[in-house]
């Protein structure tokens, strides 16, 4: 953990239009709004520059990708420097011809890039055809030191895997950020919508509890695609405290900018009373690196 005691985070939950420039301008305005409310680290939702293009496999969508450093990081760097904040931005990275990543970039208060996190777990489900677009991340689970705290950044589908959260926590993160794009298939919402949303919240709260760490999930909202076959993104961005309590949550249907104070002293208290990290049997976990444990 860092030596910083308290820091304030901002989560930008918004709907996205077809025009990337319109989305970028909206995100910039909302980042300014978060900073004006005291946020020191501001995180966007997953792939905030565009609508969620992975709903179909379309080669034309590769035109949305950009280099890092590139135009977006340049503009966001100027914004971070002007406001004196850290910005975590989720971008479609063009690394090389034919090599693309779903990447979170961390930009420091001086406008410089602290580092990148490339999404490690890549889904391939109906309306979430991400394997068509993104190569798996190859940088591992990384933390980034900022003037306001040490942050771990993972992306969306990574939310469902305890290993990434654990490794980030063990490397001293004060908070885990999850830029996200998740929602309901219209045909499933009535039967399964409530349980899907509850599972999404529960798994991330469990990361907070198991690791004694703050967790911040920032999701998009709004319906994208045809009315009967698109995705209704469920918003609900939230921050969980180190014992899993939801201390702030956004609407399922409205754009919001959450600003929340986090206190590393709370992490210390929780870990003293619930010493999961102390009691881990690190001598016994070797088999976890296997895909499956076949019975003998």
N, C-alpha and C positions, 0 to 999 in steps of 0.2 A: 504494500500500500504506500501511497505518497505521504508526504509530511503535511499536506493541506488538510485542514479540518473540515470546513464547509465549502460547498460549491453549488452553483445553481445551473440546472440544465434546462434546455428548451427543446420541445418536440414539435415539429411542424407537420400537422395532419391536414392534407388538402386533397381536393379532387383535381383531376388533370384533364386538360383539353387536348385536342389533336395537335395543336401547334406547340412545339417545344419551346419556342421563344416566349409564348404566353405563360407557360408553366414556369419557366426560369424566372420571369419577371415577378410572378406571384410568389414563388419561393423566396426571392430576394426581399420582397416586401414583408413577408412573414418572419424571415430571419431578423430583419430590422425590428419588427414588433417584439420578438422574443428578447432581443438585446435591450430594447427600451424598458422591458419589464424585469431586467436584471439577470437574464440568462448569460452564462459565461461559456457554456458548451452547447451548441445548437446542432441538432441532428435532423436531417431530412428523412422522408420515407424512401423506400426502395425505388430506384429508377425514376426519380421525381421529374426528370426533364420531359418525359413522354407518358402517354398512356401505356398500360402494361401490354407490350407488343407480343409477349410470349403466348398469348391466347391462340396463336396459329403459327405454323411454320412458313415463313415468308421471307425469301432472300432479300426483298426490298428493305426490310427492317434493319439490315446491317448498316444501312446508311446513317442510322441514328448513332452509331458508335463513334467514339472520339479518342484521341490519344490522351494520355496522362503523363506529363503535363499537357494541357491543351486549353481550348477556349473557356471551358467551364471552370477549370481550376484557376485559370488566370483571373476571371471575374470574381470567383468566390474568394480568392486570395486577397484581392483588393478590398472586398467587403469585410473580410475578417480583420484585415489591418486597420481599416477605417473604424470599425466598431470595437476593436480590442478583444475579440472573442475567438474561440475555437469553433470551426465548422466541420461537421462530419457529413459528407455528401455521398450519396449512392449514384454511381455512374455506370454507363455501358462502355467499357474500356475496349478500344481497339489496340491490342498489344503489337500485332503484326498482321500481315495478310493471312487471313484464315484462322487467326488466334484471337479470340475475344473472351472477355471476362465480365462477370457481374462484380463490380469493385466498389468498395467504400474507400474514400480518400479522406485523410485527416489533415486539416489545414490549421496551422498555428496562428497565434495572435499577430505574428509578423508577416502573415500572408504566405509563408512558405509551407510546402508539403512536409508534414512530419513522417508520413508513411502511407502504405496501402494495405488493405485487407481484401483478398480475392475470395469470394464465396466458395466454400469448400464442398458443401453438399448441394448437388444440382438435381432438382426434381424433374420428373418426366411423367406428368399426369394430364388428364383431359383439361385443356385450357391453361395448363402450366407446362408448356413444351420447352423448358429451359435448356435441355441437353442439345437441342438444335442450335442454340445460340452461344452457349457459354462453355468454355473449357473449365474443368475443376480448378479451384485455387491451388497454388503451389507455394504459397508463402507461409503456410501453417497458421496456427492460432496466435495472433500477435497482440501485444499491448502497446500503448503509445503514451509517452509522458507529455503532459501539457502543464502550463502554469497553474491549472486549477485541479489537477488530479491525473491519475493514471487510468486510462480508459482501455477497455477491451471492446472490439467491434466485431460482430458477426452479422450475417445477413439472412433474414427470412427463414428458409428451410433449415438453416443451421439451428433454429430455435428448438427443434424437436430432438436434438442430440445432446445428451448430458456431457459427453466427452469434451466438446469444444468449450462449454461453459466452465467445466472443471479446470481445464488446462489454462484458460485465461485467468481464472481466480487464483490458481496456484502460482502464476507468474506475477501476482501482486496487483491485479486490477482493482480499482475502487468501484467500478460500475461497468456493466455490460450493456452496450447499445445494440439493438436489433432493428435496423431499417427493414421495412416489411411491405409486402403487397399480397394480402390474403383476403379472401372473401368467399361468398356463397355462390354455387351454381344455382340458378333460379329453380331448377327442377328438384333440387335437394333441400332447399331452405326449410320448407314446412316440416319435413320429416326429420331432418338431421341438423338444421341450422343451429339450434340452441346448444346441442351437445358439441358441435364442432367449435363454436366460439368458446364454450367453457373449457374444452380440452386445450385450446390455444392459450388461454389465460393460465390454466393450471400448470402446464408444462413449464412456462416461464417463471411463474411464482415458485415452482419447485427448484429451479436453478438458483433463485435468490435464497431459498431456505437451505439447500444442500451446501451452498458455498458461503453463506453469510455475507451477501453482496447485494448492492443495488442492481436492479435490472430495469431497463427502459426499452419498451417496444413502441416504435412509431410506424403506424400503418396508414395507407391511403384510404380514401372512401369514394363512394359514388359508383354508379353502374357504368361499365365500359363494355362495348360490344352490342350485338343485337339483343333486344329486350328478352327474348326467350332462350338465348344461348350464350350470353356474355357472363361477366362476373360482377356481382354486387359486393364491392369491397366494404368490409364491415367496420372500418375506423377503429374505435375503441382503444386507441393508443393509451398506454398506461405506464406508470412507474411503480415498481414493487420495492419495498424496503427489505433490509437484509433478513428478516424473518418472514417474508412473503406477503406482508400486508400491502394491499393496493392503496397507495397514498395519493394518487391522482389518476383520473381516467377521463378520456375524451368521449364525446358522443359517437354513436353508431352512424349518425346521419348528417352531422354538421362539421364544417371546417373549424379547427381549433388549434391554438398554439398553447401547449402546456408549459408552464415554467414552475419548476419544482426544486426545492433546496434538498441537498443530500449532505449527510453528516457522517464522516468516517468514524467518529466516536461511537456511533450506533453499531457499526460493523464490529468494532472491538467488543462492545458489550454482548452482542449476540454470539459471537464466536467464543467468548469466555463461558457463557452459560450453555451453549450447545456446541461442544467442541468436535464437530464432525471432522474437521481437518486434522486435529490431533489424533483421533482414533482410527483413522484410515489404516487398513492393513495393506500397506504398499508392497509387502513381501508376497502377497497372495493374488495380485491382480494381473499377473503376466498373461494368462489366457485371453484377456479382453482384446488383445490385438488380432485374434483370429476372427474370421468371418462367421464361423459357427463351430460349436464344440460337438463333434460327433461322438455318440455313445460308443463305448468299447464293448 
